[in-house]
């Protein structure tokens, strides 16, 4: 949920997302590469400054001792949370951007044996099998895993540990549907009917994490059998004038009518936390979201994001402590309003805007990491031929 945070604050919204293969989020999303104490503040979300020095009255980290974290472009953590770890350990944390999640993972794989960082954040369940097969992570059974639900632990060797999760879903513009005399669709099949012609914008799954997540949800729902398959559904969507954006920000801020108010499309693939983000980033102007979620069968996909220790690190003990820190309530409670995804640790408190407006789908669609890894490239090729050619 399965990248977005800086745009969110500027345009009064949210998250998720890294590109193909997240996520969130993030903002989700989902749902993530971050600023650090040694990198410039522009890497942090708008309104957040990640300082180069400790707060007044505290002792600065020991010079020359640093932990390098590589992440995708939407990762973010509060200044106070980052400094807390630095002060506890007496070190400096540097976070480097690796682009979208797929690009960041590629860099980590290509630098196998001579890692660019000590810790990697941002592998999601669409790329988990590939990451594990590359054998670039050290197994680490963190004591904090005891608090993490089993359904988030997808790597049995604990070389990648779950940090957050989010839900990709279709958002709709309440005012636009009301003005058109329409009630929200109740099934994916509804989206192929004349009433919804030219009303949905999706992201290209080859270039966008939420786009890939939505495609995977439809594949899990419709299957590849001889009956009405996912291929049939996407052919019908194309015939019904679905619009394809290259990335989430264009889809949400330019094409969708519910955020900017300028786009022609009242339905958009985004995140289930997007309505909550609308309220949060309005800074008190909104008391309820102007958008809603279509939590319909086949239209929701859960993205889980993981972190791991890169093989070859010279700071393995420190990297372990940072992974532990990421799973602790202080870091976990910071996740929702930084990346607009859910913390993996259920003991972390959720902000009120989440409990009020961020809906949790009852039955998101699911595919195993191995299923995705085995067929992802084939599915992307088929989708491109069906929808774009």
MARDREN-62155 format. One record per residue (C-alpha): residue number from 1; x negated, z, y. Coordinates in steps of 0.2 Angstrom, whole numbers, plus 5000, padded with zeros to 4 digits. Last residue first. Layout:
<pamis>
PAMI  seq  east  up  north
PAMI  NUM  X  Z  Y .
...
</pamis>
This chain:
<pamis>
PAMI  seq  east  up  north
PAMI  389  5012  4862  4987 .
PAMI  388  5013  4880  4994 .
PAMI  387  5027  4888  4984 .
PAMI  386  5025  4882  4966 .
PAMI  385  5007  4876  4966 .
PAMI  384  5001  4892  4975 .
PAMI  383  5011  4903  4963 .
PAMI  382  5004  4895  4948 .
PAMI  381  4986  4897  4954 .
PAMI  380  4989  4915  4959 .
PAMI  379  4997  4918  4942 .
PAMI  378  4982  4911  4933 .
PAMI  377  4970  4921  4944 .
PAMI  376  4979  4937  4940 .
PAMI  375  4982  4935  4921 .
PAMI  374  4969  4945  4912 .
PAMI  373  4966  4957  4926 .
PAMI  372  4984  4961  4930 .
PAMI  371  4988  4964  4911 .
PAMI  370  4972  4975  4910 .
PAMI  369  4978  4985  4925 .
PAMI  368  4995  4988  4917 .
PAMI  367  5010  4980  4926 .
PAMI  366  5023  4991  4934 .
PAMI  365  5039  4989  4944 .
PAMI  364  5044  5003  4955 .
PAMI  363  5059  5014  4948 .
PAMI  362  5065  5028  4959 .
PAMI  361  5057  5022  4975 .
PAMI  360  5051  5035  4987 .
PAMI  359  5058  5034  5005 .
PAMI  358  5047  5037  5020 .
PAMI  357  5060  5043  5033 .
PAMI  356  5063  5061  5033 .
PAMI  355  5050  5068  5022 .
PAMI  354  5037  5056  5029 .
PAMI  353  5041  5060  5047 .
PAMI  352  5040  5079  5043 .
PAMI  351  5022  5077  5037 .
PAMI  350  5018  5079  5019 .
PAMI  349  5009  5095  5013 .
PAMI  348  4995  5092  5000 .
PAMI  347  4999  5101  4983 .
PAMI  346  5005  5084  4976 .
PAMI  345  4987  5078  4976 .
PAMI  344  4988  5059  4976 .
PAMI  343  4991  5058  4994 .
PAMI  342  5005  5046  4999 .
PAMI  341  5002  5031  5010 .
PAMI  340  5003  5029  5029 .
PAMI  339  4984  5027  5032 .
PAMI  338  4980  5041  5044 .
PAMI  337  4997  5049  5046 .
PAMI  336  4999  5051  5027 .
PAMI  335  4980  5054  5022 .
PAMI  334  4976  5070  5031 .
PAMI  333  4985  5081  5019 .
PAMI  332  4974  5074  5005 .
PAMI  331  4958  5078  5015 .
PAMI  330  4963  5096  5018 .
PAMI  329  4972  5097  5001 .
PAMI  328  4956  5093  4990 .
PAMI  327  4955  5076  4981 .
PAMI  326  4943  5069  4995 .
PAMI  325  4933  5084  4995 .
PAMI  324  4930  5083  4976 .
PAMI  323  4924  5065  4979 .
PAMI  322  4913  5071  4993 .
PAMI  321  4906  5085  4981 .
PAMI  320  4902  5072  4968 .
PAMI  319  4893  5061  4981 .
PAMI  318  4882  5075  4986 .
PAMI  317  4877  5078  4968 .
PAMI  316  4874  5059  4966 .
PAMI  315  4864  5057  4981 .
PAMI  314  4851  5044  4975 .
PAMI  313  4865  5032  4971 .
PAMI  312  4860  5020  4957 .
PAMI  311  4878  5019  4950 .
PAMI  310  4891  5020  4963 .
PAMI  309  4902  5036  4963 .
PAMI  308  4920  5032  4963 .
PAMI  307  4936  5031  4973 .
PAMI  306  4953  5025  4969 .
PAMI  305  4969  5017  4977 .
PAMI  304  4986  5016  4968 .
PAMI  303  4998  5003  4973 .
PAMI  302  5016  5005  4967 .
PAMI  301  5027  4989  4967 .
PAMI  300  5044  4987  4973 .
PAMI  299  5056  4972  4974 .
PAMI  298  5059  4970  4955 .
PAMI  297  5075  4981  4956 .
PAMI  296  5079  4984  4974 .
PAMI  295  5072  4997  4986 .
PAMI  294  5076  4986  5001 .
PAMI  293  5069  4998  5014 .
PAMI  292  5076  5000  5032 .
PAMI  291  5071  4996  5050 .
PAMI  290  5075  5003  5067 .
PAMI  289  5069  5020  5061 .
PAMI  288  5077  5036  5068 .
PAMI  287  5073  5047  5083 .
PAMI  286  5064  5034  5092 .
PAMI  285  5055  5036  5109 .
PAMI  284  5046  5051  5103 .
PAMI  283  5029  5044  5101 .
PAMI  282  5035  5027  5095 .
PAMI  281  5021  5027  5083 .
PAMI  280  5029  5040  5072 .
PAMI  279  5046  5032  5072 .
PAMI  278  5040  5015  5067 .
PAMI  277  5028  5023  5054 .
PAMI  276  5042  5031  5045 .
PAMI  275  5051  5014  5044 .
PAMI  274  5035  5007  5037 .
PAMI  273  5033  5020  5023 .
PAMI  272  5042  5009  5010 .
PAMI  271  5029  4996  5014 .
PAMI  270  5029  4978  5020 .
PAMI  269  5037  4962  5013 .
PAMI  268  5048  4956  5027 .
PAMI  267  5067  4953  5031 .
PAMI  266  5075  4950  5048 .
PAMI  265  5065  4933  5051 .
PAMI  264  5065  4925  5068 .
PAMI  263  5051  4935  5076 .
PAMI  262  5052  4942  5093 .
PAMI  261  5058  4959  5091 .
PAMI  260  5040  4965  5089 .
PAMI  259  5045  4977  5075 .
PAMI  258  5061  4972  5067 .
PAMI  257  5061  4953  5070 .
PAMI  256  5047  4949  5057 .
PAMI  255  5037  4934  5061 .
PAMI  254  5024  4940  5073 .
PAMI  253  5021  4959  5070 .
PAMI  252  5026  4960  5052 .
PAMI  251  5021  4944  5044 .
PAMI  250  5006  4941  5056 .
PAMI  249  4999  4959  5052 .
PAMI  248  5002  4957  5034 .
PAMI  247  4992  4942  5031 .
PAMI  246  4993  4923  5027 .
PAMI  245  5011  4922  5031 .
PAMI  244  5023  4913  5020 .
PAMI  243  5041  4909  5025 .
PAMI  242  5055  4908  5013 .
PAMI  241  5065  4892  5015 .
PAMI  240  5079  4894  5002 .
PAMI  239  5071  4880  4992 .
PAMI  238  5055  4891  4992 .
PAMI  237  5064  4906  4986 .
PAMI  236  5072  4896  4972 .
PAMI  235  5055  4890  4966 .
PAMI  234  5049  4908  4967 .
PAMI  233  5063  4914  4956 .
PAMI  232  5061  4900  4943 .
PAMI  231  5042  4905  4942 .
PAMI  230  5047  4923  4940 .
PAMI  229  5057  4918  4925 .
PAMI  228  5076  4915  4922 .
PAMI  227  5076  4913  4903 .
PAMI  226  5062  4905  4893 .
PAMI  225  5050  4920  4896 .
PAMI  224  5037  4923  4909 .
PAMI  223  5044  4940  4916 .
PAMI  222  5058  4943  4928 .
PAMI  221  5054  4960  4934 .
PAMI  220  5035  4962  4930 .
PAMI  219  5032  4945  4938 .
PAMI  218  5043  4949  4953 .
PAMI  217  5033  4966  4955 .
PAMI  216  5016  4956  4953 .
PAMI  215  5021  4944  4967 .
PAMI  214  5026  4959  4979 .
PAMI  213  5009  4967  4975 .
PAMI  212  5000  4951  4979 .
PAMI  211  5008  4949  4996 .
PAMI  210  5005  4967  4999 .
PAMI  209  4987  4964  4996 .
PAMI  208  4985  4948  5006 .
PAMI  207  4975  4932  5004 .
PAMI  206  4979  4925  4987 .
PAMI  205  4996  4934  4987 .
PAMI  204  5002  4924  5003 .
PAMI  203  5012  4936  5013 .
PAMI  202  5031  4936  5013 .
PAMI  201  5044  4932  5026 .
PAMI  200  5063  4932  5022 .
PAMI  199  5077  4925  5033 .
PAMI  198  5077  4906  5031 .
PAMI  197  5091  4905  5019 .
PAMI  196  5098  4923  5016 .
PAMI  195  5117  4918  5016 .
PAMI  194  5113  4903  5006 .
PAMI  193  5108  4913  4990 .
PAMI  192  5089  4915  4984 .
PAMI  191  5087  4932  4992 .
PAMI  190  5102  4938  4982 .
PAMI  189  5092  4935  4966 .
PAMI  188  5081  4949  4971 .
PAMI  187  5095  4961  4971 .
PAMI  186  5106  4972  4982 .
PAMI  185  5104  4962  4998 .
PAMI  184  5107  4971  5014 .
PAMI  183  5124  4969  5022 .
PAMI  182  5126  4954  5034 .
PAMI  181  5137  4952  5049 .
PAMI  180  5123  4943  5058 .
PAMI  179  5122  4956  5072 .
PAMI  178  5122  4969  5059 .
PAMI  177  5108  4961  5050 .
PAMI  176  5098  4959  5066 .
PAMI  175  5100  4977  5071 .
PAMI  174  5095  4984  5054 .
PAMI  173  5079  4974  5053 .
PAMI  172  5074  4974  5034 .
PAMI  171  5059  4980  5025 .
PAMI  170  5054  4973  5008 .
PAMI  169  5044  4984  4997 .
PAMI  168  5026  4989  4994 .
PAMI  167  5024  5007  4988 .
PAMI  166  5010  5019  4991 .
PAMI  165  4996  5028  4982 .
PAMI  164  4982  5039  4986 .
PAMI  163  4965  5046  4980 .
PAMI  162  4965  5042  4961 .
PAMI  161  4948  5044  4953 .
PAMI  160  4937  5029  4947 .
PAMI  159  4923  5033  4934 .
PAMI  158  4936  5045  4926 .
PAMI  157  4933  5038  4908 .
PAMI  156  4951  5037  4905 .
PAMI  155  4954  5026  4921 .
PAMI  154  4972  5025  4925 .
PAMI  153  4975  5043  4932 .
PAMI  152  4990  5041  4943 .
PAMI  151  5002  5044  4929 .
PAMI  150  4993  5060  4925 .
PAMI  149  4998  5068  4941 .
PAMI  148  4983  5075  4950 .
PAMI  147  4980  5094  4951 .
PAMI  146  4968  5096  4937 .
PAMI  145  4959  5081  4944 .
PAMI  144  4952  5093  4957 .
PAMI  143  4939  5099  4944 .
PAMI  142  4931  5082  4946 .
PAMI  141  4928  5072  4929 .
PAMI  140  4914  5060  4935 .
PAMI  139  4910  5044  4927 .
PAMI  138  4897  5034  4936 .
PAMI  137  4903  5018  4943 .
PAMI  136  4895  5000  4943 .
PAMI  135  4901  4995  4925 .
PAMI  134  4908  4978  4930 .
PAMI  133  4921  4981  4917 .
PAMI  132  4928  4996  4927 .
PAMI  131  4929  4986  4943 .
PAMI  130  4938  4972  4935 .
PAMI  129  4950  4983  4926 .
PAMI  128  4955  4992  4942 .
PAMI  127  4958  4976  4953 .
PAMI  126  4977  4976  4954 .
PAMI  125  4976  4995  4952 .
PAMI  124  4967  4998  4968 .
PAMI  123  4948  4999  4972 .
PAMI  122  4947  5006  4990 .
PAMI  121  4934  5019  4991 .
PAMI  120  4915  5017  4985 .
PAMI  119  4903  5032  4986 .
PAMI  118  4884  5031  4987 .
PAMI  117  4882  5015  4997 .
PAMI  116  4874  4998  4997 .
PAMI  115  4870  5000  4979 .
PAMI  114  4854  4993  4971 .
PAMI  113  4858  4992  4953 .
PAMI  112  4874  4982  4956 .
PAMI  111  4873  4974  4973 .
PAMI  110  4884  4960  4968 .
PAMI  109  4897  4972  4961 .
PAMI  108  4898  4982  4977 .
PAMI  107  4899  4966  4987 .
PAMI  106  4913  4960  4976 .
PAMI  105  4922  4976  4978 .
PAMI  104  4922  4975  4997 .
PAMI  103  4928  4957  4996 .
PAMI  102  4943  4962  4985 .
PAMI  101  4947  4977  4995 .
PAMI  100  4947  4968  5012 .
PAMI  99  4931  4968  5022 .
PAMI  98  4917  4979  5016 .
PAMI  97  4916  4991  5031 .
PAMI  96  4903  5005  5031 .
PAMI  95  4906  5024  5032 .
PAMI  94  4892  5035  5036 .
PAMI  93  4893  5054  5033 .
PAMI  92  4880  5065  5041 .
PAMI  91  4875  5081  5031 .
PAMI  90  4875  5099  5033 .
PAMI  89  4886  5101  5018 .
PAMI  88  4900  5112  5025 .
PAMI  87  4897  5105  5043 .
PAMI  86  4898  5087  5037 .
PAMI  85  4914  5090  5027 .
PAMI  84  4922  5098  5041 .
PAMI  83  4916  5084  5053 .
PAMI  82  4926  5072  5043 .
PAMI  81  4942  5082  5043 .
PAMI  80  4941  5085  5061 .
PAMI  79  4938  5067  5065 .
PAMI  78  4953  5062  5055 .
PAMI  77  4951  5050  5041 .
PAMI  76  4953  5031  5040 .
PAMI  75  4952  5017  5027 .
PAMI  74  4960  5001  5032 .
PAMI  73  4945  4989  5032 .
PAMI  72  4939  4992  5014 .
PAMI  71  4927  5006  5009 .
PAMI  70  4909  5010  5007 .
PAMI  69  4904  5028  5009 .
PAMI  68  4886  5032  5014 .
PAMI  67  4880  5050  5013 .
PAMI  66  4867  5056  5025 .
PAMI  65  4853  5068  5027 .
PAMI  64  4841  5062  5040 .
PAMI  63  4844  5075  5053 .
PAMI  62  4853  5091  5046 .
PAMI  61  4871  5091  5052 .
PAMI  60  4875  5098  5069 .
PAMI  59  4879  5117  5071 .
PAMI  58  4895  5121  5078 .
PAMI  57  4900  5128  5095 .
PAMI  56  4905  5111  5103 .
PAMI  55  4911  5099  5090 .
PAMI  54  4898  5090  5079 .
PAMI  53  4889  5074  5084 .
PAMI  52  4892  5056  5082 .
PAMI  51  4911  5057  5084 .
PAMI  50  4925  5049  5076 .
PAMI  49  4938  5045  5089 .
PAMI  48  4956  5043  5084 .
PAMI  47  4968  5035  5096 .
PAMI  46  4967  5018  5088 .
PAMI  45  4962  5020  5070 .
PAMI  44  4943  5022  5068 .
PAMI  43  4930  5008  5066 .
PAMI  42  4930  5006  5085 .
PAMI  41  4922  5023  5085 .
PAMI  40  4905  5016  5081 .
PAMI  39  4896  5021  5065 .
PAMI  38  4886  5037  5062 .
PAMI  37  4900  5049  5062 .
PAMI  36  4911  5038  5052 .
PAMI  35  4924  5025  5054 .
PAMI  34  4933  5019  5039 .
PAMI  33  4937  5005  5027 .
PAMI  32  4957  5006  5019 .
PAMI  31  4983  5008  5005 .
PAMI  30  4992  5001  5006 .
PAMI  29  4996  5007  5013 .
PAMI  28  5000  5007  5018 .
PAMI  27  5000  5004  5027 .
PAMI  26  4985  5004  5016 .
PAMI  25  4996  5005  5012 .
PAMI  24  4986  5004  5005 .
PAMI  23  4980  4999  4996 .
PAMI  22  4970  4982  4986 .
PAMI  21  4968  4966  4977 .
PAMI  20  4971  4952  4988 .
PAMI  19  4969  4958  5006 .
PAMI  18  4968  4975  5013 .
PAMI  17  4984  4983  5019 .
PAMI  16  4993  4994  5021 .
PAMI  15  5000  5001  5038 .
PAMI  14  5010  5006  5051 .
PAMI  13  5019  5003  5067 .
PAMI  12  5019  5005  5086 .
PAMI  11  5010  4989  5090 .
PAMI  10  4994  4997  5095 .
PAMI  9  4995  5012  5083 .
PAMI  8  4999  5000  5068 .
PAMI  7  4985  4987  5073 .
PAMI  6  4972  5001  5071 .
PAMI  5  4980  5007  5055 .
PAMI  4  4982  4991  5046 .
PAMI  3  4968  4987  5035 .
PAMI  2  4991  4992  4998 .
PAMI  1  5000  5000  5000 .
</pamis>
